[in-house]
C-alpha cells in the first residue's frame, strides 16, 4: 500500500511540473506576440492565439488572467491587420478581416473593436468602389456603392458616386433616382449632374420628335441648374409644336441667361419673325428694332416698314 501512495504522489508532482511548463509556454507565446506587434502583426496574432489555446487548457487564476489578456488583445490585433490591408488597397482582404475582427470581438465582448470594425466597412467599400470607378469597372463599382448606401443611407457622397457609376453604365433612370437622393443629402455636384442628364435626355427626346417629353426634361434640367442651351431647345420644341407664344418666352429666357450669345442676332430675328407670324405686332416691332446694325438690319427695316 505504501508503494501505491508513493506512485500517486509521483504522478501529482509530474502533473504539477507539466502544468507549470504549459503555463510558461503560454506566457512565452504571449510575450512573443507582444514583441511582434510592431513589426509583424500576423505573427503577433498567431502567438496570441497560441497563448490563448495553451492557457485555456490550464486551471488556476494565473491562467485565467492570461486567457483574459489574450481575449482583450486578439480582436484589436485582427483589426490592426485589416487597417494595414486597407492602406495597401487590398480591399477584399480587408473586408474579410474586418468581418473576422467583428466576429471575434463579439465572442469576447470587446465593444470598441466591434464599433470600429462596423465603421470601417462602409469606408472600405467606398474606397473599393472609387477605385473600380476610376478603372471603368462600372458594374463592380455599382455593387460596392450600393452596399455603402445600404449601410449608411445618409451618406450623400456614396449616392453621388453610385449615381456617377450608374450613368457611366448606361442606367440613366436609376442614376436619376440615385442622384436625386444625393442632391437631397446636400451634394451640389449631384444637382449639376442631374441638370446635364436631363439636358441630354431632352435633346434625345427632341430629336425623336417627342416634343412634350423633351420640354418636360429640359425644364427639369433648369430646376437644377439654369442653362441657356436648355431654354433654346425648349423654344425649338415649342416651335415644332406650333406654340409660338411659349417659344418666344423661351427664346427671351435664352437671351436673358446668355446676353452675350454669339447667335443673339439670330435669336432676335427668330423672335421678331415668330411674333409677326403669330400676330404679336408689338413684340415683332420691339425685336426687329434690336437688329439695327446687325446682319439682319435690312430685313428688319423692311419688316418694320411693313408693320407700320
NUTOR-697985 format. One line per 5 residues: number of its first residue (from 1); their letters; for each residue z, y, x of C-alpha. Coordinates in steps of 0.1 Angstrom, whole numbers. Last residue first. Layout:
<recs>
NUM	a	Z,Y,X ~ ... .
</recs>
This chain:
<recs>
308	xxxxx	-896,1004,-461 ~ -898,966,-457 ~ -934,968,-445 ~ -926,995,-420 ~ -896,974,-407 .
303	xxxxx	-919,944,-404 ~ -943,963,-382 ~ -916,976,-360 ~ -901,941,-356 ~ -935,927,-346 .
298	xxxxx	-940,954,-320 ~ -904,951,-306 ~ -904,913,-304 ~ -905,912,-266 ~ -874,935,-267 .
293	xxxxx	-872,973,-265 ~ -862,976,-302 ~ -852,942,-314 ~ -818,953,-329 ~ -837,972,-356 .
288	xxxxx	-852,940,-368 ~ -816,928,-372 ~ -804,955,-396 ~ -837,956,-415 ~ -836,919,-423 .
283	xxxxx	-799,921,-432 ~ -805,948,-457 ~ -836,932,-472 ~ -820,899,-480 ~ -849,885,-500 .
278	xxxxx	-847,850,-484 ~ -879,855,-464 ~ -865,888,-451 ~ -832,872,-442 ~ -849,843,-423 .
273	xxxxx	-872,868,-405 ~ -843,890,-395 ~ -820,861,-384 ~ -848,845,-364 ~ -856,878,-347 .
268	xxxxx	-820,883,-338 ~ -819,847,-325 ~ -850,851,-303 ~ -837,884,-290 ~ -803,868,-281 .
263	xxxxx	-821,840,-262 ~ -805,848,-229 ~ -771,849,-246 ~ -750,879,-236 ~ -732,881,-270 .
258	xxxxx	-721,844,-268 ~ -693,839,-293 ~ -705,867,-316 ~ -742,857,-311 ~ -735,822,-322 .
253	xxxxx	-713,835,-351 ~ -743,855,-363 ~ -765,824,-361 ~ -740,805,-382 ~ -740,832,-409 .
248	xxxxx	-778,833,-409 ~ -780,795,-414 ~ -754,797,-442 ~ -775,824,-460 ~ -808,805,-454 .
243	xxxxx	-798,771,-468 ~ -831,752,-468 ~ -816,720,-454 ~ -836,724,-422 ~ -822,760,-419 .
238	xxxxx	-787,747,-424 ~ -791,721,-396 ~ -806,748,-373 ~ -777,771,-380 ~ -752,743,-373 .
233	xxxxx	-770,737,-340 ~ -766,773,-330 ~ -730,773,-341 ~ -723,742,-319 ~ -740,758,-289 .
228	xxxxx	-719,789,-292 ~ -688,767,-290 ~ -653,771,-304 ~ -630,745,-291 ~ -610,721,-312 .
223	xxxxx	-620,734,-346 ~ -655,741,-333 ~ -661,704,-328 ~ -651,698,-365 ~ -678,723,-375 .
218	xxxxx	-703,703,-354 ~ -693,670,-370 ~ -695,684,-405 ~ -729,701,-398 ~ -743,669,-385 .
213	xxxxx	-732,649,-415 ~ -749,674,-438 ~ -781,674,-416 ~ -786,637,-412 ~ -822,641,-399 .
208	xxxxx	-816,617,-370 ~ -818,645,-345 ~ -792,663,-365 ~ -770,633,-364 ~ -774,629,-326 .
203	xxxxx	-766,666,-321 ~ -735,664,-343 ~ -722,634,-324 ~ -727,652,-291 ~ -707,682,-305 .
198	xxxxx	-681,659,-319 ~ -675,643,-285 ~ -675,677,-267 ~ -649,691,-290 ~ -629,659,-289 .
193	xxxxx	-629,661,-251 ~ -617,696,-251 ~ -589,687,-276 ~ -579,658,-254 ~ -577,681,-224 .
188	xxxxx	-550,700,-242 ~ -526,670,-243 ~ -499,682,-267 ~ -489,650,-285 ~ -512,659,-314 .
183	xxxxx	-541,661,-289 ~ -533,626,-276 ~ -533,613,-312 ~ -567,629,-318 ~ -579,614,-285 .
178	xxxxx	-570,580,-298 ~ -588,584,-332 ~ -618,600,-315 ~ -620,572,-289 ~ -619,546,-316 .
173	xxxxx	-649,563,-332 ~ -667,566,-299 ~ -664,531,-286 ~ -691,535,-260 ~ -671,521,-230 .
168	xxxxx	-669,555,-214 ~ -656,570,-246 ~ -630,542,-249 ~ -619,548,-213 ~ -615,585,-220 .
163	xxxxx	-595,578,-252 ~ -572,554,-233 ~ -566,581,-206 ~ -557,607,-233 ~ -535,582,-252 .
158	xxxxx	-517,574,-219 ~ -513,611,-212 ~ -498,617,-246 ~ -469,593,-240 ~ -451,592,-274 .
153	xxxxx	-460,557,-282 ~ -444,543,-250 ~ -446,505,-251 ~ -476,502,-274 ~ -493,532,-257 .
148	xxxxx	-488,515,-223 ~ -503,482,-235 ~ -533,500,-249 ~ -537,517,-215 ~ -539,483,-197 .
143	xxxxx	-564,468,-222 ~ -586,499,-221 ~ -586,498,-183 ~ -597,461,-185 ~ -627,470,-207 .
138	xxxxx	-635,502,-187 ~ -639,487,-153 ~ -655,519,-141 ~ -636,517,-107 ~ -620,550,-116 .
133	xxxxx	-610,535,-150 ~ -596,504,-133 ~ -574,525,-110 ~ -562,546,-140 ~ -554,514,-159 .
128	xxxxx	-533,500,-131 ~ -514,532,-126 ~ -507,534,-164 ~ -497,497,-164 ~ -473,503,-135 .
123	xxxxx	-457,533,-153 ~ -455,512,-185 ~ -435,485,-166 ~ -413,508,-146 ~ -391,519,-175 .
118	xxxxx	-383,483,-185 ~ -375,474,-149 ~ -352,504,-147 ~ -333,495,-179 ~ -328,459,-170 .
113	xxxxx	-317,468,-134 ~ -291,492,-148 ~ -278,466,-172 ~ -270,438,-148 ~ -258,412,-173 .
108	xxxxx	-265,381,-150 ~ -290,365,-174 ~ -304,399,-184 ~ -308,408,-147 ~ -326,375,-141 .
103	xxxxx	-350,381,-169 ~ -355,418,-161 ~ -362,411,-124 ~ -386,383,-133 ~ -406,405,-156 .
98	xxxxx	-406,432,-129 ~ -419,406,-105 ~ -448,397,-129 ~ -456,434,-134 ~ -455,440,-96 .
93	xxxxx	-479,410,-90 ~ -504,425,-115 ~ -500,459,-100 ~ -505,452,-63 ~ -511,489,-56 .
88	xxxxx	-491,485,-23 ~ -465,510,-36 ~ -462,490,-68 ~ -457,458,-47 ~ -429,475,-28 .
83	xxxxx	-413,485,-61 ~ -415,449,-73 ~ -397,437,-42 ~ -370,463,-48 ~ -366,450,-84 .
78	xxxxx	-361,414,-70 ~ -334,428,-47 ~ -318,446,-76 ~ -317,413,-96 ~ -302,394,-66 .
73	xxxxx	-274,419,-57 ~ -249,416,-86 ~ -254,378,-91 ~ -249,372,-54 ~ -217,393,-55 .
68	xxxxx	-204,373,-85 ~ -211,340,-68 ~ -193,352,-37 ~ -162,361,-58 ~ -163,327,-75 .
63	xxxxx	-164,310,-40 ~ -134,330,-29 ~ -115,321,-62 ~ -120,284,-59 ~ -145,256,-67 .
58	xxxxx	-177,251,-47 ~ -211,242,-62 ~ -218,277,-74 ~ -212,290,-38 ~ -241,269,-24 .
53	xxxxx	-266,279,-51 ~ -256,315,-48 ~ -259,316,-10 ~ -293,300,-13 ~ -304,326,-38 .
48	xxxxx	-291,354,-16 ~ -310,339,14 ~ -343,337,-6 ~ -338,372,-18 ~ -333,385,18 .
43	xxxxx	-364,367,29 ~ -385,384,2 ~ -368,417,10 ~ -379,416,46 ~ -370,445,68 .
38	xxxxx	-342,465,52 ~ -327,436,31 ~ -328,411,60 ~ -293,418,72 ~ -278,415,37 .
33	xxxxx	-297,382,32 ~ -283,368,65 ~ -248,378,53 ~ -253,359,21 ~ -266,329,39 .
28	xxxxx	-237,329,63 ~ -212,332,34 ~ -228,302,17 ~ -227,282,49 ~ -191,291,54 .
23	xxxxx	-184,279,18 ~ -202,247,25 ~ -182,241,57 ~ -150,248,39 ~ -158,224,12 .
18	xxxxx	-167,197,37 ~ -134,202,55 ~ -115,200,23 ~ -134,169,12 ~ -127,152,46 .
13	xxxxx	-90,160,43 ~ -88,146,8 ~ -106,114,20 ~ -81,110,49 ~ -52,114,25 .
8	xxxxx	-67,86,3 ~ -70,63,32 ~ -34,69,43 ~ -23,61,7 ~ -42,28,9 .
3	xxx	-26,19,43 ~ 8,24,28 ~ 0,0,0 .
</recs>
